[in-house]
Each structure stands twice: as C-alpha cells, then as structure tokens.
Amino acid sequence: MPLNNVAHSLGLLWSRVTTRKPAEPTLITDPERCAEILACQGYGSQTMSADDKQGSRAYPNQRLVRAFGIDNAFTTYRDDYRQEVKRKVAGMLNTVQDWTYIAAVANRLVMQSIEDMDEQGGRGSLNELVQTVSLKVALRVFFGLDPFGHPLGMDDRVVKQIAASINHRWVGSKEEHWVDEAGLEELRELFAQIGLRWTTARDNPLNLVLPAYETLWRVVVRCFLEVKFRPSANPEWQLLLRSFIERPTKQEFHHPTKARPTYPSTEIAGAVRVPRASTVGGSTTEMSAACLVNEALRLYPPTKRIYRNLELELYGGPKALAVDIEQCHRLERVWGADQQDFRPERWQSASRAMNGAFMPFGGGIFECPAKARFGPIMIGLLVAALVTNVSAQDWVLVHECHRTECCDCGGDCNKQLKEGRPLLSERTSYSCMMLQRK
C-alpha cells in the first residue's frame, strides 16, 4: 500500500477511535496548565505516542480539510510528516533575509491599494485592504509570485476573490456537517489564475498560505486601529513604526537606534510620553516596534483558542480541551489592573509571569516556526506601511451601514473604537468599517 494511503488509513482509524464525540471542550485558562497542554505534558498526554499527540491536534482541525482540501502540519495524523512540514516551512522563513525588499513590497502594496481607493471615489474597506496585502505578501514569500499585477504577477481582482473565499469557507467550516465542494473547486480555479495548481492535498498551496495569512491580517488590522485611530493612541508609536519601515532590521525592530523627535505631552493632544528606555533587572529595555507588535498579539492573538482532543481511558473516552489563549493574555493577576488596555510600555519590563502566559504562536512541540522572527516582524512592517500611507489628517473611518447584523459592532464601529475596552476580535468584526478620504 502506498505511503500516502497508509497515512490516510491511520487517520481514518484515529477518527473511528474518537467517534464518541466529546462534550463541549473543557476551557483551560490557567497559563501554566495551558503551557503544559500545548507541550503535551498535561492530562496524562505525556504518555501518548508521537502520532497520538499529533492526532490530538489534527482531529479538531479536520474541518479545515473539508473546507480547503489541505494536508499540512495542523491536519495530518502522522508526526513524521508534521516534522517534515515544519522543517520545510522553517527553512522558507529563515531564507527571508532581505527585509528591506519585503518592507518596500509592503509599502508599495499599501500605496497601490490607496491609489485604487482614490480611483473609486476615495473610499474602501479596511479589512479588504489588509487581507489583500497580507495574502499577496504570503504568496510572494512562499511561492515567489510577483505581487504587482497581471500577467507577470497576481491579478488584484483574483487575490481579493481568494481572500473572500478563504474567509467564507473558514467561517462555514465551523458549522457541523458544512460541505461546499463546488466552492472548493471555484477556489482551486482562482489559484490556477495566479499560476498555482494542485492535484493532491499535499500539493495544495493553502497548506502554506492559510497559516501565514491567518497569523497576519486580523492582528494587523487591530494593531493599526490601536496606534492610529483610538483616543489612547500615542503619536510616538507611529514614529517608531515609521522608523522601523525605513530601517527594517531585527535590530531596529527590537532596539531602535534612529533618532526620533520627542514631544512633551502638552504639545500633542492626547499624547502620553513614552520613555525611550528603562532599566529592569540591570538591563536596559527600549520602547520599540516589537513592544507594539507584542501588545497587539497579546490582546488579539491570531488563534483565540487552541483545541486538543485526548483519547484517554482515564476519562472513559475522548477528552476535548480548549486552551484559551485570549484569556491567558488578559488575566489581571498576570498583566495587572490595566490588562484590557493596549499599553505596549508593559513590554519594557515584562515579568517572568507575563512571558510565561504569552502564547500567541502556541507552544511546545507544535509551536509555530514564524514565532522567532518572521511573524512579529511581518506584522510590524504591514502596520508600519499602513501608518505611513494612511494619514489621520487625510483619512477617516466611517461605518458603511447601520444594520446590526453587518458585523458584531452593534451598528457603529466608530463608537466602539472610542470605548475603553479591547477591540472586537471576531473574523467578521469591522467588515463594515471603511476608510474615507476627507
């Protein structure tokens, strides 16, 4: 029997073992227990084989197989294949060395989107802008596609359709028994139009595109809103990001060296002076683009909950667990009384408890390979490109409709932005928010 068929049979066997569907997942909110489960050290999972551990991760993700026809590190039941995929992805991400080029691509893509908005009456969807740019960057990094136009590169219209299809299918896949074979074939045809074709699940470009795209766009939207359009936004945050996109290096991301103008808080309405540096435990930490990205990842992690299905006799059947990353990132006993606030300054003096509770890229053997560098730096560059090209003096945010069902903002996105609580974090949040040129 071919190896792929063997793997498929193993997956079916694991699925049959877990046909006794667990009850609603047990929600885990304690950071230490969450870290243990992600590292496969909790609930007796340390006694499981490598394939069983991978199966505990793959089983809750089978909805993505149905929705996108993928076979990647999130969905395979074979740990050896999971390791192979992880090495491949890590190798790709590690080859991204020319951040100056990536910064220029991000900046030009945002500029191009703004120009397109101006041609359409100076108005466009913020979510759609960020989704399109994020998807083009992912396609450039993983497949080398030219992001600037057809026929030499990606047709902007097609990329927007791909992004819309991904969002539709992701939401639909959460419904039990959801199937849309015709829609999957349409998505396959859209990818073919930008030169990416596949015949097997392992050849599917979405194996690589989905994790990168999902890591980026929602965090980028919310970080941009926090640093640009919320009442608590500090002008110096924007200066940090502009400095970073001008000098897009790992050093500049963590330890900005370029001189920046500083302002007393009385000179800019609403400004809160951000210290350039502070001494913590004998070491100096600086306010940086990395602090801004970390705070966005804290309040708005790419995956709010990570699911595991453990088949343990101790529980008489499958045990479903939900590691609540969002809650871990908002515990008052860890983050303080201002845990609901976007306050990047907290990362200048992050405690051991804060670092331990911070899990935006998962943890343990399944930790995302984008954690070390690519993910945070890419988020920073995309937000910096938006900050550089969308001036609050030239653009305002407007609500496109007043139907409460258009998204989950209750019919007024701007009102929700002004409230002193975290931004909404659902996939459809702010779908009604438009950028409008003044």
Secondary structure, 3 states (H helix, E strand, C coil): CCHHHHHHHHHHHHHHHCCCCCCCCEEECCHHHHHHHHCCCCCCHHHCCHHHHHHHHHHHHHHHHHHHCCCCCCCCCCHHHHHHHHHHHHHHHHCCCCHHHHHHHHHHHHHHHHHHHHHCCCEEEHHHHHHHHHHHHHHHHHHCCECCCCCCECCHHHHHHHHHHHHHHHHHHCCCCCCCHHHHHHHHHHHHHCCCCCCCHHHCCHHHHHHHHHHHHHHHHHHHHHHHCCCCCCHHHHHHHHHHHHCCCHHHHHCCCCCCCCCCCCCCCCCCCCCCEEEECCEEEECCHHHHHHHHHHHCCCCCEEEEEEEEHHHCEEEEEEEEHHHHCCCHHHHCCCCCCCCHHHHHHCCHHHHHHCCCCCCHHHCCCCCCCHHHHHHHHHHHHHHHHCCCCCEEEEECCCCCCCCCCCCCHHHHHHCCCCCCCCCCCCCCEEEEEC
